Amino acid sequence: MSEELLRVRLTGHQDVFAIRRVGREIAERVGLRSQDQIRVATALSEVGREAFSADGNTSVIFSVDDDNVIITVDYPPALGIGASAGVVLAGRLVDLITIDEAVGHITMTKGLPYNRPVTDPKVLRAQLAHLAPVTALEELREQNRELAQTLEEVLRLNAELEETNQGVLALYNQLSAELEETNRGVVALYGELDEKSTRLREASDARKRFWATVSHELRTPLNSIIGLVRLMLGPGAEPLAEEQIHQVSLIGRSGETLLGLVDELLDMAKAEAGRLEPHASLIDVVALAEQLASVMRPSAGGGEVTLEVEVTEAAREIVADEVMLTRILRNLLSNALKFTERGSVRLLADLDTAAGEVVFTVADTGIGIPAARIEQVFEEFYQVPGPIQVRAKGTGLGLPYARRVAEALGGGLELRSEEGTGTTAVLRLPHGLGSPEIDRVLIADDDADFRALAGRMLAGVAANVDEATDGAEALALMRANPPDVVLVDLMMPRLDGTALRQHMAEDETLRGVPVVTVTHGSPEQSTDAILSKRGLRRDVLLAAVRAALDGRNA
């Protein structure tokens, strides 16, 4: 449910500057990053200029809901601006834009970040009410400041990536020239800046390679330390005093702990790079759960905390990587026992027949997690502050590691918690038993990470998963080998999702192929069948794929 923040009527050109400033202020106060603030302001400027009418019948309404900033422009239908250059350019700067030419109505939506500050809409309204009018010169100065700020950021990134001085100077000259251009020049500039994300991804890939290499190299000396400790304490070794045995044992246990941490770091690096390859086998879930319980029960709070396991008959077997599954469950149980001082920790394995998934639930009666921090605990090295956390030291890698490995297995991991009551971790994995439901699925998306994630989610359901990095490549693949269903991203280079669907509709062979659309936008703002990438779960994706197939077969 959205709440209106401000309504502005465009009666003169000065009001176009005013709505740009309001848009930027709202974007900043709800937590959008600097570039997204400028995108919202620029989109408003483009649409406002196209929708302006001298009779004052154009108005702009600013609203906000839990996930989005929503900007609605009502204008005289006679203007017919839906296909104008300004509106088309604005559509590139927001997550979702809908246009109703019949009534003169445009809605632009920009998604909010997960870690945004929580702001009361009433407070926002009060702050916006004190905004002073701006002149065209003041607005131009503000745009110049934004461009200068962007230039500084680009130069900093270039320094980090060790680009040549010639490249920096060329970019500086390009940005300096664009300071004198119109708003369309500003939009063109941001098109250039979007290309910098490719270089940032390359830097991220380099970090992952470094992480994986360092983790791998650490294993050799740690294995040597553990081996030497075993030799010192094993049969045939020189006798040691009791204190020496104690100290050497501490060294061995610390080495094994470090080795386990290094293994998790290595797995996380592989998962980020898409190189963590599960080795599936048939797992006896009952035996696995009982083994975990026997090993971890001694740490259950000296009798004040009970550890219970239950496996239903339908979930007694699963096809998955046993080592990875064991590590995930051990992390979840370890966290539950660590932060539960009294009460119980319960592991339940059951089969979700409708989703074709085995669901592992670890529920405790511990201290719980504040609602605002539930997603933060999945960030690497993050720990919720508190007295128990100080006593029960950890690395903050357990939950991020568990989620990454769960995704590598084609599943997902979610938390539900209430502070002071307890936490429930829900791990969903494909059952893996039985034959695939779908022969071929095509994923058309320029985001390699999302293609890998969606492919893992489809494991066990689709026999073949093809990938395309843009709409043109997807169209070629479909014409060569039509899929049973296609996942299409709206924003892709060369040929975007909307254009791809138009080409499919014009092709007699492809017009019957079901389409599931995915985007970073909010599904509630579209009349089309659409899924949001943010927090996409396997059961939601599979339900959409099955519904699309059912619609074709109906």
Secondary structure, DSSP 8 states (H G I E B T S, - for coil): --EEEEEEEE-SHHHHHHHHHHHHHHHHHTT--HHHHHHHHHHHHHHHHHH--TTS-EEEEEEE-SSEEEEEEE--GGG--TTSHHHHHHHHHSSEEEEETTTTEEEEEEE--TT-----HHHHHHHHTT-----HHHHHHHHHHHHHHHHHHHHHHHHHTT--HHHHHHHHHHHHHHTTS-HHHHHHHHHHHHTHHHHHHHHHHHHHHHHHHHHHHHHHHHHHHHHHHHHHHSTTS----HHHHHHHHHHHHHHHHHHHHHHHHHHHHHHHTT------EEEEHHHHHHHHHHHHGGGSGGGTEEEEEEE-GGGSEEEE-HHHHHHHHHHHHHHHHHT-SSEEEEEEEEEETTTTEEEEEEEE-S----GGGTTGGGSTT----SHHHHHS---S-HHHHHHHHHHHTT-EEEEEEETTTEEEEEEEEE---S--SEEEEEEE-S-HHHHHHHHHHTTTTEEEEEEESSHHHHHHHHHHS--SEEEEESS-SSS-HHHHHHHHHH-TTTTTS-EEEEESS-GGG-SS-EEESTT--HHHHHHHHHHHHHHHH-
